[in-house]
């Protein structure tokens, strides 16, 4: 172990403080019914807050409201449904979704829709993110069995943290919000890169400036989406003239022990990320978005994430309809609170938050693997499923199938997308199939071929997914159609759509052909223009 460059606080005090806090955190989690009690408290606090607003008065909210009354009086809404209220708040109106005036707003990343949306970010939201991120790090320290992660810098990669001001109201990105929510001690001792680098827009220049600013510091944690972390490793390797070993981050920062990836699972980036980090750093997943911090990995296995129930968000869970889609009319749709969840059921999280959102339907699909404690998997996103013939396939299902096939054949997938396709068989005859657009890494030992991928993917999906197998057996679905694309097609698509900073969030499937047709427009065999997504 290399002697670390000291944080501003003495090393022994940091170790003592962190050890006591993590031990207290572990005891709290072991208390009987801890999660349920925390949820009841969050519900009471948030309903009482909303009761003092225009929204609350319109829905008859009161501090004494029961959960059943809350469900009956407040309909479910998506975040888009809250935008008229938030627009008024951003214009300076008071007591709309929150008591008083809200001066700060955060923009969503816009990965699940055509454009970013606004969210209020009052002090209570900053407190929530501070608590949620703290607990996520405490989960990591429990896994690691020590608190050395707090003895070095935490390097966060992401969008610009710049705050824009307009007539006394401020806007920032999620990354900017994460900077504002950290404590003064964490800002001074942990968070990096420095402000003059963090305000730069995401891109190659920011990566180069980040490496230059952090090269001589002791970094114990790197955080960001998987694609940006891989890009950081490429930048370190490029700065070294390409002569560094295959684990440049561990070479540059010998005390690096934690890679916190948030906003997207590692997915296809797992192998590249592990090669970039080396064998020592642990991967640590956190489930968060601009709406809140929802769950974090609490075991060595990344199979599931522990729900963070005591950071101020109240959770409900909407069982995913048999159609696999959440329709626009959510009136009367039944949800269950945390005490009503069951394992193996696909749910859409519904959240009530300190931002004034009441019963806001998210875009995620989760599946609990245990109830006590509540641990979940993020299996996909609403609107990003294949279910035209009742096959009920999520992004996670498709990813697992492709990874299994590629592992057997020694292929390394870079990116992929799956869409429905009506394949012409003859005059007036068509078959419904899944069209796979796949980019594989070059120079594999075995040449990838579509006529190998198609039957193997089909067999993999049939083996693990009875609904898909039944549709294949009945003839409702044909054999998958595979399109192996030239290197760089998905990167070019990301540039064309302005989604370079969130490449790891590319929808792996859609029930329509929007992205598939955009890819076709960029492929050499097709010329044309498609409206951007």
Steps between C-alpha positions, in 0.01 A plus 500: 500500500639837394498763773213728402528873465310616805151646494457833674378318813752285694499138383429348841201729557352411162543130572343534845209711377425278201528182705251626757255622237511179298456289815197708599362467148534120515320485837218716364445270204473197730217645707172318466266657240754779440397552137125497566529746789714730288242491222214581737696799630581619148133473400381705798765769447442535124119508523520767770731703275270470197195593709638856519507542121256578222542144370425357843191715553367405156530132594371531855831408664537532878760390750257241640438332163524121486676318219169371362361855491821624337462244219133586451555877487828534307511347150818361354694733269817473299765769534363662184168539681670713766663734248215759495537539878880514480492755217298730725748448784791579267319824409503600867159390631484387862327213682439297184658159569710621793434747783649837410724578204748252347818671371682194356402255226676200349471378140453130430741329260228451236597139425142369519338778300556755225623777731605565862238585761520723807484394864487725808803466729425660839720450806312180588603349165864589564469334842352189337784466250756559775347221712453264206854537369640468852311175554615370161861556610433342839365193318829483312708533820301214656574285196867591505539442875692828547463875447814580298281631216456818710877565513532621141331702231172396334520576129158559345457506121194652342335803348589857583418602857448862391198679649307739273323797662196685368320761714592336827419144390767244425533191280760227497555141390475193721878513530473859617238397755728222629770761555266735686372227732832384645604617845771760549734230632441275197547795265835585658631147550341270245326645199693564178591606232552867592224745417671656199508155336160379622319793335628400154251325269541126471737396223864429410625838625346443841648149524847633416468783755376253763798269461740795508343639819477166681819326390701582812218450751401196703176370346315220679168512309392578146132554417291547189316310230689194370573651158654816651717295736630299205568828316700620804718190479554560128606858576751384762639247254523765226683742732753227570561454129325164497782337698311441825373151594139405442401637844606865467273636774645271767846582368446874527315481833634201698249549785198493269262244652144589399333563167154642569286480188164670502226578255545176302610142574840402362336282235722469193765717667577245773798340327647830380447659840669214682796519261522876554496469879711191558425216744504698824223767482150378582200590286226666707161571340264776610148545360434872476349761272413869516194401706702340779736232631303176512728200567861390532698179488541356848653160423799376303267363232358769270185292449281740700501839670376585851216752501596821684178543695605759757634791292168684469328348191172308535476203265202327344521229238268468201474140373585509130187426296490180295541714188843603626417869461377772734225682312426874510186448711622411848175584682416236758810293430578299817844527660651329803722659768822334610320257732299368204781406263564144383805344341502415131242766404589780259417840653525862392618712797263784594663766714396784728800724562618810686486678162120511531435213260204295625453152356734560204533198270861438399621346173674204664395137540628325812474146632552412866717200579439525876244674721677512835726680441357653181745434216415568137631475147444766235387285207401764246310817428136553412460555130817301435368144482424254222144379540326531164418127503484456879867396532561739794874555458679774693832667427660285769366180337646593161832608648537173694426296185753687287770482767449126543526433124804724458677344798458152352641612167778731620339817367495836677186709440542878485137604459167371375137589445196280434178606326192330353519430128257367242718271288377441147476130414338523160217664313263629766665297774682644801635365827535698822857472629743680728761695307834513687750773414830383653850647504771257610862571584736409218790251506317218679627144475182385326344698218151619603226394261132587498403141422663395829367788709137464392437138608709534815322817613170334421590191703624712793179700517282189460686331786456783750171663395190280462290776341756545225531124451122465469482775234781338304333158519166641384657683207401843630872590496759394246873440544685821598643708217863598569672805356871513585605862454831663422708634794395845615137496384355531851754770590398692191134457595572641848671805347214554256245487783702710745522214750877449520514553877244226564603228257458235769131600521423423135164319499584138422153451357189694407152382407525714184765549232606855584861422590526207257404728211748762620771234495389393153533859381863500612588157362685489165219307333237765570486870418252738653429718799295413806367752750719497814382326818 
